[in-house]
């Protein structure tokens, strides 16, 4: 697998984690929802999403630099 595929998968997984946690919180059943755990889960999901997004940004910057080099040689 290439890094972009891994990053896209990681972003999807993080989004699903966040959505699942949000759904548990939205259920409103305070007896069965640990809000501290859900807050930590949402923060971790956000950080995972952000890390994978940064991987894609770096790959884009690297691709742009490579294209600039190629254009400069012509």
N, C-alpha and C positions, 0 to 999 in steps of 0.2 A: 504494500500500500504506500501511496505517496503521502507526504505530510499534509497536503491540502485535503485529501480524503479523510485522513485521521482527524484533522481539525474540524471539518464539517460534521463528522460523526460526533465528535466531542461537544460541539455546539448544540446539536440535536439532543444529545443525552442530557446536557445541562438544562436545556429548556424544558425537557420532559420532567426532570427532577423538580424544577421550580414550579411548574404547573401542578404537579401532584401535591406538592407541599401546600401551595395556595388553595387547592381544592379541599385539602384536609382542614385548613384554617377556616375556609369559608363555610364549612359544614356547620360551624357554630356550636358544636357539641363540646363545651368546655371540659366536661368530665373525661372525654376521651382524647382530647388534643393537648399535647404538651407544647405550649407556645414557645418556650425557650428552645426546644429541640427543632421546631419548625423554623424559627428565626435563624438558627445556625444552619439548617439545611438550605434555606433560601440564600444566605450569604455565601455558602460554599458553592451553590449552583451558579450564582452570579459571577463569582471569581473564576470558576471553571469555564464559563462562557467567555469571559473577558480574556482569559489566557489563550483559548483557542482562536478567538478573534484576532489577538495580537500575532499569532502564528500566521494567519492569513494576511495580515497587513505587512509583515516582514517579507513573506513570499512575494507579495505584490511589489514591494519596493525593490526586491532583488530582481524580479522580472523586468521592471522598468529600467533598472541600471544596466541589465544585460542588453535590453533593446537599445538603450542610448549608446552603448559600446558598439553594437552592430551597425547602427546608423552612422556613427562617426567613422567607421572603416570604409564606407562606400564612397 
